Amino acid sequence: MIVTAVGACGLPRSGPNKKEIFESSVLNGGDAHIVSVTAAVARAVSVSPTYGFSSAFRSAGLVGSDTIAAGDTLGLTVFENVRDDPLLGNTGQRVSALDQVQVDGQGFIFVPYAGRIRAAGLTPEGLREEITRNLDSQTPDPQVTVQRLAGDGSTVSVTGSANVQGVYPITQPTRTLTSMLAAAGGVNIEPTTALIRVTRGGQTGQIWLQDLYDDPGLDIALRPGDQIVVERDRRNFIALGATGQTVVPFERQDMSALEALATVGGLSTNLADPTGVFVFRDETQTLSRKILGRNDLVGDQRMVYVLDLTEPSGMFQARDFLVRDGDTIYVTEAPFVQWTKTIQAITGTASAANTITDVGQ
């Protein structure tokens, strides 16, 4: 009678047992495909996210440290080879200074008698030659100097998890992404989880910081107006069942099922069933067809991958099987755990009944 009562009320547990999961298979009328992980399956589904910069980013050459950009302020000085009637100055004034010439949003400046001249993209020497050519027909043998007073136009912003956020000028030492990050004090998060995002105009590219360290070819040249954001990897997975219940952020670019289990403390020797480690995931149509060998599948498919850690090969497969963003790792309880709970419930129920009987007497 006590056993019946215990069975009727049910025992506490963290989720479905292994038998119930297998019964939810498509083969049994359910909506999930149950797949035992083999070496071939691990290779097929272990796809890690890859980031990088487009050819437009990678093909851009280094900006000259003195290249003029929209927003810059220039100082111009014109020396005229006349005494009585100078073009720009008063009578007897052979030197004319234009101290605060702003490069407009389109990259142009206006110089009296020389007209509207495109300055953005030129060096001070290149702009000097352009102004000289335009004035040469107006005044004999003009001598022009151009000085870049402020480089407000040749700046980039560095935000996010940089140690020192701010707006930084592109100078001779900071013309590439890594050098600019160094100027901003580096990052204040673990380099293994850091992503660097660069937005230029309407294009955005991002890369792992670790990849940037490892491959100098990824160190792109910067352009005025670039927005650099340092952020932590946002991916995570959910751990449920005999490992506890928690949302776990990724600690590196690639995380295997074995590493994921170790991150949450491994399998509890008192609770976990090492033959019942499941990974729940929505798989794409392409991968689903490849894994199941079926071309009739349409759309994303619910997949439940099964790992058996009691097999030596199971350890290798868990090591090779990569966890993805949004995965749910569920570890079932060992069969004896439910049996122990049943015995404890029965024992507790019997003790309570005896206590009531004793009180009644």
MIVOVO-782536 format. One record per residue: residue in one letter; x, y, z of N, C-alpha, C in turn. Coordinates in steps of 0.1 Angstrom, whole numbers, padded with zeros to 4 digits, always signed. Example, Ala and Ser with C-alpha at 12.3 -4.5 7.8 and 13.67 -1.06 7.14 Angstrom:
REM residues 2
A+0132-0057+0078+0123-0045+0078+0132-0033+0078 S+0128-0022+0071+0137-0011+0071+0129+0000+0079 
This chain:
REM residues 361
M+0008-0012+0000+0000+0000+0000+0009+0013+0000 I+0020+0012+0008+0029+0023+0008+0036+0025-0005 V+0040+0014-0012+0047+0015-0025+0037+0021-0035 T+0025+0017-0034+0015+0023-0044+0013+0038-0042 A+0013+0042-0029+0012+0056-0026+0024+0064-0031 V+0036+0059-0029+0048+0065-0034+0048+0067-0049 G+0044+0056-0056+0043+0056-0071+0033+0066-0076 A+0022+0067-0069+0011+0076-0073+0015+0090-0073 C+0022+0094-0062+0026+0108-0060+0038+0112-0068 G+0046+0102-0072+0058+0104-0080+0070+0109-0072 L+0082+0107-0077+0094+0111-0070+0100+0123-0076 P+0107+0132-0068+0113+0143-0074+0125+0140-0083 R+0127+0147-0094+0138+0144-0103+0141+0157-0111 S+0152+0157-0118+0156+0169-0125+0151+0170-0139 G+0145+0159-0144+0140+0159-0158+0137+0145-0163 P+0136+0142-0176+0132+0129-0181+0144+0119-0179 N+0141+0107-0178+0151+0097-0177+0155+0092-0192 K+0165+0084-0193+0170+0080-0206+0159+0073-0214 K+0151+0064-0208+0140+0057-0215+0130+0067-0220 E+0126+0077-0213+0116+0087-0217+0122+0095-0229 I+0135+0098-0229+0140+0106-0240+0140+0097-0253 F+0144+0085-0252+0143+0076-0264+0129+0074-0269 E+0120+0074-0260+0106+0072-0264+0100+0084-0271 S+0107+0096-0270+0103+0108-0277+0109+0109-0291 S+0115+0098-0295+0121+0098-0309+0111+0098-0320 V+0115+0103-0331+0106+0103-0343+0102+0089-0346 L+0110+0079-0344+0107+0066-0347+0095+0061-0338 N+0093+0067-0327+0082+0064-0318+0071+0074-0318 G+0070+0082-0328+0060+0092-0330+0063+0105-0324 G+0075+0107-0319+0079+0120-0313+0084+0130-0324 D+0090+0141-0320+0095+0151-0329+0110+0153-0329 A+0117+0144-0323+0132+0146-0322+0139+0134-0328 H+0150+0136-0334+0158+0125-0340+0169+0122-0329 I+0169+0110-0325+0180+0105-0315+0191+0100-0323 V+0203+0106-0321+0215+0102-0328+0226+0098-0319 S+0232+0086-0319+0243+0083-0311+0256+0089-0318 V+0264+0095-0310+0276+0102-0315+0287+0092-0318 T+0291+0092-0331+0302+0085-0335+0313+0094-0340 A+0324+0089-0344+0335+0098-0349+0330+0106-0361 A+0322+0099-0370+0318+0106-0382+0307+0117-0379 V+0299+0114-0369+0289+0124-0365+0296+0136-0359 A+0305+0133-0350+0313+0144-0344+0319+0153-0354 R+0325+0147-0364+0332+0155-0375+0322+0163-0383 A+0310+0157-0385+0300+0164-0394+0294+0176-0387 V+0291+0175-0374+0284+0186-0367+0292+0196-0360 S+0305+0193-0358+0314+0201-0351+0319+0213-0359 V+0310+0223-0360+0313+0235-0368+0314+0247-0359 S+0325+0253-0359+0327+0264-0350+0326+0277-0358 P+0321+0288-0352+0320+0301-0359+0333+0306-0363 T+0334+0311-0376+0346+0317-0381+0343+0332-0384 Y+0351+0340-0380+0350+0354-0383+0361+0359-0391 G+0360+0371-0397+0371+0377-0404+0366+0390-0411 F+0375+0396-0418+0373+0408-0425+0371+0406-0440 S+0363+0413-0446+0361+0412-0461+0373+0417-0468 S+0373+0415-0481+0384+0419-0489+0386+0435-0489 A+0374+0442-0488+0374+0456-0487+0382+0461-0475 F+0381+0454-0464+0389+0458-0452+0404+0454-0454 R+0406+0442-0459+0420+0436-0460+0428+0443-0471 S+0422+0448-0481+0429+0453-0492+0433+0468-0490 A+0427+0475-0480+0430+0489-0478+0444+0491-0473 G+0451+0499-0479+0465+0502-0475+0466+0511-0463 L+0478+0512-0458+0480+0521-0447+0478+0535-0450 V+0471+0542-0442+0469+0557-0443+0481+0564-0439 G+0486+0574-0447+0497+0582-0444+0494+0589-0431 S+0504+0590-0422+0502+0596-0409+0498+0611-0410 D+0502+0617-0422+0498+0631-0424+0488+0633-0435 T+0480+0623-0438+0470+0624-0448+0458+0632-0443 I+0454+0641-0451+0443+0651-0447+0430+0644-0448 A+0421+0646-0438+0407+0640-0439+0397+0651-0436 A+0384+0648-0440+0373+0657-0437+0373+0659-0422 G+0372+0672-0418+0371+0676-0404+0384+0682-0399 D+0395+0680-0406+0408+0685-0402+0408+0700-0403 T+0417+0706-0396+0419+0721-0396+0433+0723-0402 L+0434+0732-0412+0447+0734-0418+0452+0749-0416 G+0465+0751-0417+0470+0764-0418+0477+0767-0431 L+0473+0777-0438+0479+0780-0452+0486+0793-0451 T+0498+0793-0458+0505+0806-0459+0509+0807-0474 V+0506+0819-0480+0509+0822-0494+0519+0833-0494 F+0531+0831-0501+0541+0841-0503+0540+0845-0518 E+0538+0858-0520+0536+0863-0534+0549+0871-0538 N+0552+0869-0550+0564+0876-0556+0561+0889-0562 V+0553+0897-0554+0550+0911-0559+0550+0920-0547 R+0553+0933-0549+0553+0943-0538+0541+0952-0538 D+0537+0957-0549+0527+0968-0549+0513+0963-0549 D+0510+0952-0556+0496+0948-0557+0494+0933-0555 P+0496+0928-0542+0495+0914-0540+0481+0909-0542 L+0479+0897-0546+0466+0891-0548+0458+0889-0536 L+0464+0884-0525+0457+0881-0513+0459+0891-0502 G+0470+0898-0501+0472+0907-0490+0470+0922-0494 N+0473+0931-0485+0472+0945-0488+0485+0949-0494 T+0485+0962-0499+0497+0967-0506+0509+0966-0497 G+0520+0961-0503+0532+0959-0495+0533+0946-0487 Q+0522+0939-0486+0521+0927-0478+0523+0915-0487 R+0535+0909-0487+0538+0898-0496+0534+0884-0490 V+0531+0884-0477+0528+0871-0470+0514+0872-0465 S+0506+0862-0469+0492+0861-0464+0490+0848-0457 A+0484+0848-0445+0482+0836-0437+0467+0833-0436 L+0464+0821-0438+0450+0816-0436+0451+0805-0425 D+0449+0809-0412+0452+0801-0401+0442+0789-0398 Q+0430+0792-0400+0420+0782-0396+0411+0778-0408 V+0416+0770-0417+0409+0765-0428+0403+0751-0425 Q+0390+0750-0425+0384+0737-0421+0381+0729-0434 V+0385+0716-0433+0381+0707-0444+0366+0703-0442 D+0358+0706-0452+0344+0703-0449+0340+0688-0450 G+0327+0685-0448+0323+0671-0448+0325+0664-0461 Q+0326+0671-0472+0329+0664-0485+0344+0664-0488 G+0352+0669-0479+0366+0668-0481+0372+0680-0488 F+0365+0691-0490+0370+0703-0497+0374+0714-0488 I+0382+0723-0493+0385+0736-0487+0383+0747-0497 F+0381+0759-0493+0380+0771-0502+0392+0780-0499 V+0400+0783-0510+0411+0792-0509+0408+0804-0519 P+0408+0816-0514+0405+0828-0523+0413+0827-0536 Y+0407+0829-0547+0413+0830-0560+0418+0816-0565 A+0419+0806-0556+0422+0793-0561+0410+0784-0562 G+0399+0789-0555+0387+0782-0556+0385+0770-0546 R+0375+0762-0549+0372+0750-0541+0381+0739-0545 I+0389+0734-0535+0399+0724-0538+0397+0711-0529 R+0397+0700-0535+0396+0688-0527+0409+0685-0519 A+0408+0685-0506+0419+0683-0497+0420+0669-0491 A+0408+0663-0488+0408+0650-0482+0415+0639-0491 G+0423+0631-0484+0431+0621-0491+0445+0626-0496 L+0447+0639-0496+0460+0644-0499+0469+0646-0487 T+0482+0646-0489+0491+0650-0479+0493+0665-0480 P+0498+0671-0469+0500+0686-0470+0509+0690-0482 E+0518+0682-0486+0526+0685-0498+0518+0684-0511 G+0509+0674-0511+0501+0672-0523+0491+0684-0524 L+0486+0689-0513+0476+0700-0513+0484+0713-0516 R+0496+0714-0512+0504+0726-0515+0506+0727-0530 E+0509+0716-0536+0511+0716-0551+0498+0720-0558 E+0487+0715-0553+0474+0718-0559+0471+0733-0558 I+0472+0738-0546+0469+0753-0544+0479+0761-0553 T+0492+0757-0554+0501+0765-0562+0497+0765-0576 R+0493+0754-0582+0489+0753-0596+0477+0762-0598 N+0467+0763-0588+0455+0771-0590+0458+0786-0589 L+0468+0789-0581+0472+0804-0579+0482+0809-0590 D+0488+0800-0596+0499+0803-0605+0494+0813-0617 S+0482+0811-0621+0477+0819-0632+0472+0833-0626 Q+0472+0834-0613+0466+0846-0607+0477+0856-0602 T+0488+0850-0597+0499+0858-0592+0512+0851-0596 P+0523+0859-0599+0535+0852-0604+0542+0845-0593 D+0546+0832-0597+0554+0824-0589+0550+0823-0574 P+0538+0819-0571+0534+0819-0557+0541+0807-0549 Q+0544+0810-0537+0550+0800-0528+0540+0797-0517 V+0536+0784-0515+0526+0781-0506+0531+0770-0496 T+0527+0772-0483+0530+0762-0473+0516+0757-0468 V+0516+0745-0464+0503+0739-0458+0507+0731-0446 Q+0500+0734-0435+0503+0727-0422+0490+0721-0417 R+0491+0709-0413+0479+0702-0407+0479+0706-0392 L+0470+0715-0388+0470+0720-0374+0463+0710-0364 A+0453+0704-0369+0445+0694-0360+0440+0683-0368 G+0442+0671-0364+0438+0659-0371+0425+0654-0367 D+0415+0662-0364+0402+0657-0359+0395+0648-0369 G+0398+0650-0381+0391+0642-0391+0397+0627-0392 S+0410+0626-0389+0416+0612-0390+0416+0606-0376 T+0404+0602-0371+0403+0596-0358+0394+0584-0359 V+0396+0575-0349+0387+0563-0348+0382+0563-0334 S+0371+0556-0331+0366+0554-0318+0369+0540-0313 V+0372+0538-0301+0374+0525-0295+0366+0524-0282 T+0356+0515-0282+0346+0514-0272+0345+0499-0267 G+0336+0497-0258+0334+0483-0253+0343+0480-0242 S+0349+0468-0242+0358+0463-0232+0372+0466-0234 A+0375+0478-0240+0389+0483-0240+0392+0489-0227 N+0405+0489-0223+0409+0495-0210+0406+0510-0210 V+0409+0517-0220+0407+0531-0221+0399+0535-0233 Q+0386+0536-0231+0377+0539-0243+0379+0554-0247 G+0377+0557-0259+0379+0571-0264+0380+0572-0279 V+0383+0584-0283+0385+0587-0297+0400+0590-0299 Y+0406+0583-0308+0421+0583-0310+0424+0587-0324 P+0435+0596-0325+0439+0600-0339+0447+0588-0345 I+0446+0588-0358+0454+0578-0366+0468+0585-0368 T+0478+0580-0361+0491+0586-0363+0501+0576-0368 Q+0513+0579-0370+0523+0570-0375+0523+0557-0368 P+0523+0557-0354+0524+0544-0347+0510+0537-0346 T+0499+0543-0349+0486+0537-0347+0478+0536-0360 R+0484+0531-0370+0477+0530-0383+0470+0517-0385 T+0473+0507-0376+0467+0494-0378+0458+0491-0366 L+0450+0480-0367+0441+0476-0357+0448+0473-0344 T+0458+0464-0344+0465+0460-0332+0472+0472-0325 S+0478+0481-0333+0485+0492-0327+0475+0502-0320 M+0463+0503-0326+0453+0512-0320+0447+0506-0308 L+0445+0492-0307+0441+0486-0295+0451+0487-0284 A+0464+0487-0288+0474+0489-0278+0474+0503-0272 A+0471+0513-0281+0470+0527-0277+0458+0529-0267 A+0448+0520-0269+0437+0521-0260+0439+0512-0247 G+0451+0508-0245+0454+0500-0233+0450+0486-0233 G+0448+0480-0245+0444+0466-0246+0430+0464-0242 V+0427+0451-0238+0413+0448-0234+0413+0444-0220 N+0401+0445-0214+0399+0442-0199+0391+0429-0197 I+0391+0421-0208+0384+0407-0206+0394+0397-0211 E+0391+0384-0209+0400+0373-0213+0402+0374-0228 P+0414+0374-0233+0417+0374-0247+0410+0363-0254 T+0409+0351-0248+0403+0340-0255+0388+0341-0257 T+0382+0351-0251+0367+0353-0253+0364+0366-0260 A+0375+0373-0264+0373+0387-0269+0371+0387-0284 L+0361+0394-0288+0358+0397-0302+0360+0412-0305 I+0367+0414-0317+0369+0428-0321+0360+0431-0333 R+0351+0441-0332+0343+0444-0343+0346+0458-0349 V+0348+0459-0362+0351+0472-0368+0340+0475-0378 T+0335+0487-0377+0325+0492-0386+0331+0504-0394 R+0330+0503-0407+0335+0513-0416+0324+0516-0427 G+0319+0528-0426+0308+0531-0435+0296+0522-0432 G+0292+0515-0442+0281+0506-0441+0285+0492-0439 Q+0298+0489-0437+0303+0475-0436+0308+0473-0422 T+0306+0460-0418+0311+0456-0404+0318+0443-0406 G+0329+0442-0399+0336+0429-0398+0341+0427-0384 Q+0342+0414-0380+0347+0411-0367+0356+0399-0367 I+0364+0398-0356+0374+0388-0356+0377+0385-0342 W+0382+0372-0339+0386+0369-0326+0399+0376-0323 L+0401+0381-0311+0413+0388-0308+0425+0378-0308 Q+0423+0365-0304+0433+0356-0305+0438+0353-0319 D+0429+0353-0329+0432+0351-0343+0441+0363-0348 L+0437+0375-0343+0444+0387-0346+0459+0386-0341 Y+0461+0381-0329+0474+0379-0324+0482+0369-0332 D+0475+0358-0336+0482+0347-0342+0485+0349-0357 D+0477+0357-0364+0479+0359-0378+0481+0374-0381 P+0493+0379-0383+0496+0393-0386+0489+0398-0399 G+0485+0388-0408+0478+0392-0420+0464+0397-0418 L+0459+0395-0406+0445+0400-0403+0445+0414-0397 D+0457+0419-0395+0459+0432-0388+0456+0443-0399 I+0443+0447-0400+0439+0456-0411+0444+0470-0408 A+0445+0478-0419+0448+0492-0418+0435+0500-0415 L+0436+0510-0407+0425+0517-0402+0422+0529-0412 R+0410+0534-0411+0405+0545-0419+0398+0555-0410 P+0399+0568-0413+0392+0578-0404+0377+0575-0403 G+0372+0576-0391+0358+0573-0389+0355+0558-0385 D+0365+0550-0385+0363+0536-0381+0358+0535-0366 Q+0349+0526-0364+0344+0524-0350+0348+0510-0346 I+0356+0509-0336+0362+0497-0330+0355+0493-0317 V+0349+0482-0317+0342+0477-0304+0348+0464-0300 V+0352+0464-0287+0357+0452-0281+0346+0446-0272 E+0342+0434-0275+0332+0428-0267+0335+0413-0264 R+0328+0408-0253+0330+0394-0249+0321+0386-0258 D+0326+0374-0260+0318+0364-0267+0305+0362-0260 R+0294+0363-0267+0280+0362-0261+0274+0348-0261 R+0281+0338-0267+0276+0325-0267+0275+0318-0254 N+0265+0310-0252+0264+0302-0240+0257+0289-0243 F+0257+0280-0233+0250+0267-0234+0243+0265-0220 I+0233+0256-0220+0226+0254-0208+0229+0240-0203 A+0232+0238-0190+0235+0225-0184+0223+0222-0175 L+0218+0210-0177+0207+0206-0169+0209+0191-0164 G+0201+0187-0154+0201+0173-0150+0211+0171-0139 A+0218+0160-0140+0226+0155-0129+0239+0164-0128 T+0241+0174-0136+0252+0183-0135+0248+0196-0127 G+0235+0197-0124+0230+0210-0119+0223+0218-0130 Q+0218+0229-0127+0210+0237-0136+0217+0251-0137 T+0223+0254-0149+0230+0267-0150+0231+0270-0165 V+0233+0283-0167+0236+0289-0181+0251+0292-0180 V+0258+0286-0190+0273+0287-0190+0278+0294-0202 P+0286+0305-0200+0292+0312-0211+0304+0304-0216 F+0306+0306-0229+0318+0300-0235+0330+0306-0230 E+0341+0298-0228+0353+0303-0222+0364+0304-0233 R+0361+0299-0245+0371+0299-0256+0363+0298-0269 Q+0371+0299-0280+0364+0299-0293+0357+0286-0295 D+0364+0275-0293+0358+0261-0294+0357+0254-0281 M+0346+0248-0278+0344+0241-0266+0338+0228-0269 S+0345+0217-0265+0340+0204-0267+0330+0200-0256 A+0322+0189-0259+0313+0184-0249+0320+0180-0236 L+0332+0175-0238+0340+0171-0226+0344+0183-0218 E+0348+0194-0225+0352+0206-0218+0340+0212-0211 A+0328+0212-0218+0316+0218-0213+0312+0211-0200 L+0313+0198-0200+0310+0190-0187+0320+0194-0176 A+0332+0195-0180+0342+0198-0170+0340+0212-0164 T+0335+0221-0173+0332+0235-0168+0322+0236-0157 V+0312+0227-0158+0301+0227-0148+0304+0217-0136 G+0317+0212-0136+0321+0204-0124+0321+0189-0127 G+0318+0185-0140+0318+0171-0144+0306+0164-0139 L+0306+0151-0141+0294+0143-0137+0295+0139-0123 S+0284+0141-0116+0283+0138-0102+0283+0122-0100 T+0293+0117-0093+0294+0103-0091+0282+0097-0083 N+0275+0105-0076+0264+0101-0068+0251+0101-0075 L+0251+0108-0087+0238+0111-0094+0238+0107-0108 A+0249+0110-0115+0249+0110-0130+0250+0096-0136 D+0243+0094-0147+0244+0082-0155+0254+0085-0167 P+0266+0080-0167+0276+0083-0178+0271+0078-0191 T+0262+0069-0192+0257+0065-0205+0245+0073-0210 G+0241+0083-0202+0230+0092-0206+0233+0106-0206 V+0243+0110-0214+0247+0124-0217+0241+0128-0230 F+0232+0138-0230+0225+0142-0242+0227+0156-0245 V+0228+0159-0258+0229+0173-0263+0218+0176-0272 F+0209+0186-0268+0197+0189-0275+0201+0201-0284 R+0197+0201-0297+0200+0211-0306+0191+0212-0318 D+0188+0223-0323+0181+0225-0336+0192+0225-0347 E+0191+0215-0356+0201+0214-0367+0195+0219-0380 T+0204+0224-0388+0199+0229-0401+0195+0217-0410 Q+0187+0221-0420+0183+0210-0430+0194+0203-0436 T+0205+0211-0441+0216+0205-0447+0223+0195-0439 L+0226+0199-0426+0233+0190-0417+0225+0178-0413 S+0212+0181-0411+0203+0170-0407+0202+0159-0418 R+0201+0163-0431+0201+0154-0441+0214+0146-0442 K+0225+0153-0439+0239+0146-0440+0240+0136-0429 I+0236+0140-0417+0238+0131-0405+0228+0119-0406 L+0216+0121-0410+0206+0110-0410+0206+0103-0423 G+0212+0108-0433+0212+0102-0446+0198+0102-0453 R+0191+0113-0450+0177+0114-0456+0176+0127-0463 N+0172+0126-0476+0170+0138-0484+0156+0143-0484 D+0147+0137-0476+0133+0141-0476+0130+0151-0464 L+0140+0154-0456+0138+0163-0445+0137+0177-0450 V+0128+0185-0444+0126+0199-0448+0127+0208-0436 G+0135+0218-0437+0137+0227-0426+0145+0222-0415 D+0147+0231-0404+0155+0227-0393+0149+0215-0386 Q+0157+0207-0380+0153+0194-0373+0157+0195-0359 R+0149+0189-0350+0153+0188-0336+0161+0175-0335 M+0173+0177-0329+0183+0166-0328+0186+0164-0314 V+0188+0151-0310+0192+0148-0296+0204+0139-0298 Y+0216+0144-0295+0228+0136-0296+0231+0129-0283 V+0235+0116-0284+0237+0108-0272+0252+0104-0271 L+0258+0107-0259+0272+0103-0257+0272+0093-0245 D+0280+0083-0248+0282+0072-0237+0296+0073-0232 L+0298+0078-0220+0311+0081-0215+0317+0068-0208 T+0310+0057-0208+0315+0045-0203+0324+0038-0213 E+0323+0042-0226+0331+0036-0236+0343+0044-0238 P+0355+0037-0240+0367+0045-0242+0366+0054-0254 S+0359+0049-0265+0357+0057-0277+0348+0069-0274 G+0339+0067-0264+0329+0077-0260+0336+0090-0255 M+0347+0088-0248+0355+0099-0243+0361+0107-0254 F+0367+0100-0264+0372+0106-0276+0361+0114-0284 Q+0350+0108-0285+0339+0114-0292+0334+0127-0285 A+0333+0126-0272+0329+0138-0264+0340+0149-0265 R+0352+0145-0267+0363+0155-0269+0362+0161-0282 D+0358+0154-0292+0357+0159-0306+0344+0166-0309 F+0334+0163-0302+0320+0169-0304+0320+0183-0299 L+0318+0193-0307+0319+0207-0303+0305+0212-0299 V+0304+0218-0288+0292+0224-0283+0290+0237-0291 R+0277+0241-0293+0274+0253-0300+0265+0262-0292 D+0265+0275-0296+0256+0285-0289+0242+0280-0289 G+0236+0280-0277+0222+0277-0275+0220+0262-0272 D+0230+0254-0272+0229+0239-0269+0224+0237-0255 T+0217+0226-0253+0213+0222-0239+0219+0208-0237 I+0228+0208-0227+0234+0195-0223+0227+0190-0211 Y+0221+0178-0212+0213+0172-0202+0219+0158-0198 V+0222+0157-0185+0227+0144-0180+0216+0137-0172 T+0213+0125-0175+0202+0118-0168+0208+0112-0155 E+0199+0110-0146+0202+0104-0133+0205+0089-0135 A+0214+0083-0127+0216+0069-0128+0204+0061-0123 P+0201+0049-0128+0189+0042-0124+0188+0040-0109 F+0200+0037-0102+0199+0035-0088+0195+0047-0080 V+0196+0059-0086+0193+0071-0078+0177+0071-0076 Q+0170+0068-0086+0155+0067-0085+0152+0056-0075 W+0159+0045-0076+0156+0034-0066+0159+0038-0052 T+0170+0045-0050+0173+0050-0037+0163+0060-0032 K+0158+0069-0041+0147+0078-0037+0135+0070-0033 T+0132+0060-0040+0120+0052-0037+0121+0045-0023 I+0133+0040-0021+0135+0033-0008+0134+0044+0004 Q+0140+0055+0001+0139+0066+0011+0125+0071+0014 A+0118+0072+0002+0104+0076+0004+0096+0066+0011 I+0098+0053+0008+0091+0042+0015+0094+0042+0030 T+0107+0043+0033+0112+0043+0047+0106+0055+0054 G+0106+0066+0048+0101+0078+0054+0086+0077+0057 T+0079+0071+0047+0064+0070+0048+0061+0060+0059 A+0069+0049+0060+0066+0039+0070+0069+0045+0084 S+0080+0052+0085+0083+0058+0098+0072+0068+0103 A+0067+0076+0093+0056+0085+0096+0044+0078+0100 A+0041+0066+0094+0029+0059+0098+0030+0053+0112 N+0042+0048+0115+0045+0043+0128+0043+0053+0139 T+0048+0065+0136+0047+0076+0145+0033+0080+0148 I+0025+0080+0137+0010+0083+0139+0003+0073+0148 T+0008+0060+0145+0002+0049+0153+0005+0050+0168 D+0018+0053+0170+0023+0055+0184+0015+0066+0191 V+0013+0077+0184+0006+0089+0190-0008+0085+0193 G-0015+0077+0184-0029+0073+0186-0030+0064+0198 Q-0020+0056+0201-0021+0047+0213-0018+0055+0226 
